[in-house]
Amino acid sequence: MYVCLCHGVTDRDIRAAAANGARTLKDLRRDLGVTSECGRCACCARDCLKEAQAALGNCNSACATRCGNAPLPLLQAA
């Protein structure tokens, strides 16, 4: 689903950013442009980030290979 319409950022983009190290809304703003325009996406983006972090849990590269939860490539904001 689209989280940030201003920058075309989806929940999948946020999950990928979390898998690549994003830990805060500020990280998402830097990496994807989330909340940098109108800001209406802030609550949803924060929730998506928290869910992504919870889903990652204690996953590491060894288990990611077996379970299919390997980090997705980070998409840069246009």
C-alpha positions, 0 to 999 in steps of 0.5 A: 500500500502507498504510505507517502503519496508525495514521494510514492513510498510504499510499505514495502519500501519501508520494510526494505529500508528497515532491513537495510538499517533504518530505525527512525522516522528521520532515517526514512525521511533521509532515505525515502523522502517520507514526511518531507513534504506534507507530513500526512504520512508520518503516523502510518510510516512510523507504524510500518517501520515498527511492524517491519522492525518487529518482523525482522526480530533477531533475523540475521543473514544466516537465518534470512537465507533459510526463511526467505526474509532476506533484506530487500534492496533499498529504493531511493527517492526520486 
